[in-house]
Amino acid sequence: MKSFILILLTAILLLSSNDLRAQKEYEVIYDNLSNLSQDQAYSKFLNYQSKYPYFPNVYLQLGVISELKMINTDPLRDIEHTQYWANNAKLFFGNFKGFYKENDARHSDFYDNLRIQAANPDKITDEEVMAFADKHMTLCRNFADSTLLVYKALEASKNAYNRCVVNYQQICDDYEDINQMVLKYDNNLKERLQRLENDIDECIKQFAEYKRLLKLRPILNYRQVYDMKDIQIFRLDGLTNCDFLNNRFVIWDYKSWVAEVNKRVSEEIIPLRKRVEQLNAQFEAGLKEYRQEVKPQVLAQPVVDDKFVFQLGHYDNNSLVRDLFSYLEVRRNFMLMAADSLALATDSLPSMMNRRMRHIYRMTNCFKECRSKLDVVRNMVTEKKVARFKDFFQNNYGGFNGMTNYYQKESDLLIGVMNRTLRNFAKYIANVHERQQLPIYSVSNSNGQVPLFIITDSTNLADIKGQYITKHLARDVYGNVMYVAGDRKLAGKQQPFVSSLDSKGSVRWISMIPEAHSVSAVALCGNGCMVLTNQNGSPIANIYNDKGKVSSYFNAPEGKLDAFVHNNITGNSIAAFTSSASEVTVVAVDSLCSQSLRVKLPEIDCVKSIQEVNGDYMIVGQSKGKAYVMLLNAKCEIKQMKNISEEIVCVDEVFKASAQEICIYASDKVGMHYLFIISDKLEINTSI
């Protein structure tokens, strides 16, 4: 029992000695506080706390210093440190309450620097010390919470405004000027403008909330106000940010700018787009009238006026739409002339000859103007210019890809119209029925469907219906497609084919050509056709019967097939080939496909056409910038040869007008076109 009492007394003495040592070290720091800065005092008290964690007074001192640091920190510029000191202060005040022991306040001299409210300053009670700690803990908690609300409101306003600046900068980067922007207005831009408007509204709303909270919890000397500034110059105004912590700052009025943009779009751009659609629809309606061969009404009315061009130029100065419509307006005139009775040739009155020839001449000039305007359109097509009227070009022309193919399609259309006029003129001379324009594709049936137009290298094969790629066509005297040759698209390769069509444009049969590397030409041959192929480097002419079977063949000369004609009565044929050295070889083949004759023609280096006239063969060819007409007998002997004209350099069209005459449509060095009617005696009648 005595030993226990001795141990207990020893422990009490040790604890008392430790408390006494802690108190003495605390007194040293406390007595020197007036000579210490806040940071120095905080550091010394913190070191003391780590050494004597159970001494309560140090927590009260650390709490008060943390509170002062919290209050002296700018929460709008350094919210993290504000929250840090607030949390430290709450922690230290809480630790003080936890470690405080009854009657610790009797050492009132340790609290003199804190100015604790007490009834008797010389004798502070436990309740008064606890009230002090509770009061300051609550003050720190309220300060931290309220300043955080103020900070978040201002940050929300700043962040919303920053989003405005970034959004507006991106809009400026994406468009060359304000006119380009409103011209390209779409759902994407609409959403971006809506976000811009929403963000500036959010900015103003949050700033108002910040001002309301600031009245409840004033922070230092912050009393900010802002001024709204109009955006007047696109890509210059509205790009700079601002400091929301300045007493007075400027923010850009994005809301009014968005409203002005939307107003321009609704009052000017949308009506302009509708006008573009209406004019384009009028052009299409006029073209439809021509194709339907009804009396021109829409086609006869001019479409584009100066007012529209001015309105368009205001927003789209270097405009693809303008050049497209300029072309379409000339095309409308061209179609109007093509729909004229002078071009349709529904009669055969010889008294109309001169008028019709003059009309064709005027059409030719208009055709040239169309091609020139179309060249301008082709050179104007860029993704950027198409994007200015994105929906219009996408809905009406297939977008950028469609416009890149537009030149070829329109060229085919113009050439088709011009050729139709020439054919009509030929039918007028020959007094034959007018030939209707060919369909684009054959009539679909169980034998398949083939394109009735030549598919060029620039044609997008994805746009072609079916498996067949047409490379060569053979037409009858009326221009109807009788045979089609080309390639069939197979997996990983292409296989040549030849196809026969009936008078209704339906496929009669399709024959594949497995041994041939390529098809060079196809031509009518009796009840069948001749197909010129390149087989292992050797030209072979295969004769197909009306069942699609090879009935015979002959070895053709090297070179390309320029012209071919077959006599259905005798079964004899004559073909002209031009070699790579520009040597023309004429081959006569009898009904058994035996080469009866093979001769080289002088003077000409390519053949444009072979026509049978009264048992002889009339050959139209060219050489060294001159055009020639040559008459051969059945033995391929030259009976007569004549230079058509010293002015002619290019033969454009050759067609048979009657049993005794052919027609040649040609042009000179300056592009002037001529129409020649040549008799079986090579007598030439010329009309410009």
Salt bridges, closest charged atoms under 4 A:
GLU25 OE2 - LYS51 NZ 3.21
ASP39 OD1 - LYS69 NZ 2.16
GLU67 OE1 - HIS136 ND1 2.55
ASP74 OD2 - ARG77 NE 3.76
ASP78 OD2 - HIS81 ND1 2.83
ASP134 OD1 - LYS97 NZ 2.40
GLU155 OE2 - LYS158 NZ 2.93
ASP174 OD2 - ARG192 NH2 2.89
GLU176 OE2 - LYS384 NZ 3.33
GLU197 OE2 - LYS255 NZ 3.07
ASP199 OD1 - ARG163 NE 3.29
ASP201 OD2 - LYS255 NZ 3.13
GLU209 OE2 - ARG212 NH2 2.75
ASP227 OD2 - ARG248 NE 3.03
GLU293 OE2 - ARG420 NH2 2.37
ASP305 OD2 - ARG275 NH2 3.69
ASP316 OD1 - ARG388 NH1 2.59
ASP323 OD1 - ARG322 NE 3.47
GLU329 OE2 - ARG332 NH2 2.76
ASP347 OD2 - ARG356 NH2 3.05
ASP375 OD1 - ARG378 NH2 3.43
GLU410 OE1 - ARG331 NH1 2.86
GLU434 OE2 - ARG420 NH2 2.80
ASP487 OD2 - LYS471 NZ 3.37
ASP562 OD1 - LYS560 NZ 2.40
GLU583 OE1 - LYS600 NZ 2.99
ASP616 OD2 - LYS639 NZ 2.67
GLU646 OE1 - LYS626 NZ 3.70
ASP652 OD2 - HIS673 NE2 3.58
